[in-house]
Amino acid sequence: MSEKSERIVGAAQADSAGAVFGEAERSAGDVPSRAPSPRCAPPEALLAAFDRKVAEESRIEPGDWMPDDYRKGVLRQMSQHAHSEVIGMQPEGNWITRAPSLHRKTILMAKVQDEAGHGLYLYSAAETLGTSRDDMIAALHAGKAKYASIFNYPSLTWADVGAIGWLVDGAAIVNQVSLQRTSYGPYSRAMVRICKEESFHQRQGYQIMMVLARGSAEQKAMAQDALDRWWWPSLMMFGPHDSESAHSAKSMQWKLKRESNDTLRQRFVDQTVPQADIIGLTVPDPELKWNEELGHYDFGEIDWAEFMQVISGNGPCNRQRLAHHIRAKDDGQWVRQAMHVFEEKHRARRQAA
Ligand code: BYC
């Protein structure tokens, strides 16, 4: 690990103690406990200890030895997750200035700020693996790191804000509840906090949809149109079918992922269809049907060609989302520089004293 990375990891550990490290580590001085040096034990023993921890449902902590592929896998998923939270601020942020009332505006602002917070917990958790936020963001800007496909669709009406909260946060929470038990400690603890906030997000979105669906014919049509446009992209959030999923087998073995893409997608459909029924909206899937025998809804096939297009950078808003993020980073550069200069000045003064 470079000196810079070590400094960054150290800072992330201290900054995010509440979010990612458990009580035991915090009482030991905000620094995670270190496992015995990998140099002291033979590789088979280290691997056996790692496998045992995973099997026992113990958490893998930043100082623990872990296989390289595990480190890469956790980092890939956590950095994508962090990018999703932050890029995900854009479709809703688009409506802050046009929210229909001051009350709605304050709720929406708080919600979008929560998403920024989720991004920060996750970047901090990912930094415990020896990378830096700057490196993760550079990979995002270079098109090397992905973020959730759903955020490449436009938010065209106020009802879209409702649909995003109800469906997108609803889908995210189904996944994230299972990720509270992920094997990497900092990720799992970040998920506990994030899930509490996501459940509020889901409810505020559903409440917006409920009000619109009970409003004028025009408002109900607006709610239905939003459901029509966001339903299928929401199902895509869970990723490809299990049989097509490149990372699932390894991630499930390591307990990085706790439930499969298809299992989680089915759970989302089963819980969301009755919610649409209650508010009198229709899920846009002619094949949707309750399967009495299985106790689940059968549903139609996702347009996987569209999914592939979107995750390859060719969705309706991919370029716009990335360009906005790059612009925001460039615009904030002077603030970061000023903070560094300020910090350096104080460090020099402290050392001189
Ligand atoms: N979008 O082997 P697979 C939120 C990629 S934000 C884009 O099944 P894996 C919110 C996948 O990365 C919450 N890419 O992958 C924020 C892989 O490509 P690479 C977001 C996708 O990792 C603001 C390839 O396809 N939640 O709540 O086993 C406002 C093969 O897939 C997608 C998370 O990030 C996709 N949908 O499973 C409102 C959850 N699906 O990396 C709300 C954390 C697949 O080889 N992530 N790909 O280039 C996960 O749980 C898993 O990574 C996934 C995919 C289930 C998404």
Boltz pocket constraint, residues with backbone or C-beta under 6 A from the ligand:
constraints:
  - pocket:
      binder: B
      contacts: [[A, 76], [A, 77], [A, 80], [A, 81], [A, 82], [A, 84], [A, 85], [A, 86], [A, 87], [A, 88], [A, 89], [A, 115], [A, 144], [A, 146], [A, 147], [A, 148], [A, 149], [A, 150], [A, 164], [A, 168], [A, 169], [A, 172], [A, 173], [A, 175], [A, 236], [A, 237], [A, 238], [A, 239], [A, 240], [A, 241], [A, 244], [A, 245], [A, 246], [A, 247], [A, 248], [A, 251], [A, 257], [A, 261], [A, 311]]
      max_distance: 6.0
